[in-house]
Amino acid sequence: MAFTYFFRDQHTLEHVVEQVTHAFSGSSRIRVWDAGCAMGPEPYSLAMLFAERMGQFAFRNLHFDATDVDGSQLFGEIIARGVYDDDVIGRIPQPIRDKYFRKADAPGKWEIHERLRARVRFHRHDLLSLAPVGDEYALVVCKNVLLHFQPAERVDVLRMYHRVLLPGGFLAMEQTQKLPEELTPLFEHVVGDAQLYRKRARPDTPS
Ligand SMILES: C[S@@+](CC[C@H](N)C(=O)[O-])C[C@H]1O[C@@H](n2cnc3c(N)ncnc32)[C@H](O)[C@@H]1O
């Protein structure tokens, strides 16, 4: 269930970063919720892409809430330490890997740069509680999680994301996860080749 890897669906992540930085440039605080983050490759991949795009100064305005239901707190510990095996980081494009990781003390381990770690906070959280971990998000990323839920649960969780997004905020899902029909008045589809949506300022009106 926790299958994940760095730079998974890089195509969607790049669209996400481009759209969010364009829409929220000039904001002094950009909140991101990565819901169902597993042990961290997804929020850290996004953080690296944002850092590349925004530059050091603006990147400090980003705040990631990375959440997962995993009960053991193991994911939280992995994310907080930011240490991964070399076969895990092998998928990261080399110039980015060289920039954001350094060798850890243990053999075969790599440690993510403090500048990224400082931006990502893990919370253990069950999406089906429908109690969000925060609000005023510019972006919610929920990939390869909703497929585990019943259709009605999926709609409830997506309505929760809608509530906590800023007007004009973005929602990203995996390529195979379509927005349920009844929620199309709430979100507009942003790009044709990714499941990337934008919260409408008012239901059924363009944002
Ligand atoms: C396949 S992983 C996806 C990881 C990452 N988002 C990606 O796309 O690579 C699915 C994750 O969803 C989490 N998950 C499943 N049910 C959940 C729930 N009710 N609340 C929060 N997370 C949940 C699992 O623990 C797992 O880490």
The ligand as an SDF file (V2000), in Angstrom:
LIG
                    3D

 27 29  0  0  0  0  0  0  0  0999 V2000
    0.6020    4.0230   -2.8310 C   0  0  0  0  0  0  0  0  0  0  0  0
    0.9750    5.0940   -1.5030 S   0  0  0  0  0  0  0  0  0  0  0  0
    1.0470    6.6400   -2.3720 C   0  0  0  0  0  0  0  0  0  0  0  0
    2.2210    7.4560   -1.9870 C   0  0  0  0  0  0  0  0  0  0  0  0
    2.4060    8.7240   -2.8490 C   0  0  0  0  0  0  0  0  0  0  0  0
    1.2910    9.6000   -2.7210 N   0  0  0  0  0  0  0  0  0  0  0  0
    2.6290    8.3610   -4.3020 C   0  0  0  0  0  0  0  0  0  0  0  0
    1.7430    8.5700   -5.1320 O   0  0  0  0  0  0  0  0  0  0  0  0
    3.7140    7.8360   -4.6170 O   0  0  0  0  0  0  0  0  0  0  0  0
   -0.6120    5.2180   -0.6860 C   0  0  0  0  0  0  0  0  0  0  0  0
   -0.5150    5.8220    0.6980 C   0  0  0  0  0  0  0  0  0  0  0  0
   -1.8290    6.1570    1.1420 O   0  0  0  0  0  0  0  0  0  0  0  0
   -1.8840    5.9690    2.5390 C   0  0  0  0  0  0  0  0  0  0  0  0
   -3.2800    5.8740    2.9790 N   0  0  0  0  0  0  0  0  0  0  0  0
   -4.1490    4.8700    2.7700 C   0  0  0  0  0  0  0  0  0  0  0  0
   -5.3250    5.1160    3.3980 N   0  0  0  0  0  0  0  0  0  0  0  0
   -5.1850    6.3220    4.0030 C   0  0  0  0  0  0  0  0  0  0  0  0
   -6.0350    7.1260    4.8240 C   0  0  0  0  0  0  0  0  0  0  0  0
   -7.2750    6.7160    5.1490 N   0  0  0  0  0  0  0  0  0  0  0  0
   -5.5620    8.3020    5.2720 N   0  0  0  0  0  0  0  0  0  0  0  0
   -4.3000    8.7200    4.9700 C   0  0  0  0  0  0  0  0  0  0  0  0
   -3.4480    7.9990    4.2020 N   0  0  0  0  0  0  0  0  0  0  0  0
   -3.8750    6.8080    3.7340 C   0  0  0  0  0  0  0  0  0  0  0  0
   -1.0840    4.6800    2.7250 C   0  0  0  0  0  0  0  0  0  0  0  0
   -0.6380    4.5180    4.0640 O   0  0  0  0  0  0  0  0  0  0  0  0
    0.0550    4.8580    1.7260 C   0  0  0  0  0  0  0  0  0  0  0  0
    1.2000    5.4110    2.3250 O   0  0  0  0  0  0  0  0  0  0  0  0
  1  2  1  0
  2  3  1  0
  2 10  1  0
  3  4  1  0
  4  5  1  0
  5  6  1  0
  5  7  1  0
  7  8  2  0
  7  9  1  0
 10 11  1  0
 11 12  1  0
 11 26  1  0
 12 13  1  0
 13 14  1  0
 13 24  1  0
 14 15  1  0
 14 23  1  0
 15 16  2  0
 16 17  1  0
 17 18  1  0
 17 23  2  0
 18 19  1  0
 18 20  2  0
 20 21  1  0
 21 22  2  0
 22 23  1  0
 24 25  1  0
 24 26  1  0
 26 27  1  0
M  CHG  2   2   1   9  -1
M  END
$$$$
